[in-house]
Amino acid sequence: MIQLTEKLVMTADKHCYIVGEPKQRPGRPFEIKEPKYYSTAAQAVQGALYTAMRQSVEDGSITTLQDFIKELERRHSEFQAMIAPLNGG
């Protein structure tokens, strides 16, 4: 399991990459809450960016369009740096 953001993790199986919120219940195996599936790791990280932005609007931490744009630009730069090696750059 790879921690992508405070709330999101990425894992994989033999078919795809899976992104979502980790969930661990006593006596049960690790689960991904509301999983999203991607073909490549770069797509999974990009998808995590948009999920994180949606979560920020949902939880009220972003309340204006200007704040949304600033945060999107900040996170986009951060995520681009994360996936640059995956894209050969």
Secondary structure in CASP SS format (residue, H / E / C, confidence):
PFRMAT SS
TARGET T0000
AUTHOR 0000-0000-0000
METHOD secondary structure of the structure
MODEL  1
M C 1.00
I E 1.00
Q E 1.00
L C 1.00
T C 1.00
E C 1.00
K C 1.00
L C 1.00
V E 1.00
M E 1.00
T E 1.00
A E 1.00
D C 1.00
K C 1.00
H C 1.00
C C 1.00
Y E 1.00
I E 1.00
V E 1.00
G E 1.00
E E 1.00
P E 1.00
K E 1.00
Q C 1.00
R C 1.00
P C 1.00
G C 1.00
R C 1.00
P C 1.00
F C 1.00
E E 1.00
I E 1.00
K E 1.00
E E 1.00
P E 1.00
K E 1.00
Y E 1.00
Y E 1.00
S C 1.00
T C 1.00
A H 1.00
A H 1.00
Q H 1.00
A H 1.00
V H 1.00
Q H 1.00
G H 1.00
A H 1.00
L H 1.00
Y H 1.00
T H 1.00
A H 1.00
M H 1.00
R H 1.00
Q H 1.00
S H 1.00
V H 1.00
E H 1.00
D C 1.00
G C 1.00
S C 1.00
I C 1.00
T C 1.00
T C 1.00
L H 1.00
Q H 1.00
D H 1.00
F H 1.00
I H 1.00
K H 1.00
E H 1.00
L H 1.00
E H 1.00
R H 1.00
R H 1.00
H H 1.00
S H 1.00
E H 1.00
F H 1.00
Q H 1.00
A H 1.00
M H 1.00
I H 1.00
A H 1.00
P H 1.00
L H 1.00
N H 1.00
G C 1.00
G C 1.00
END
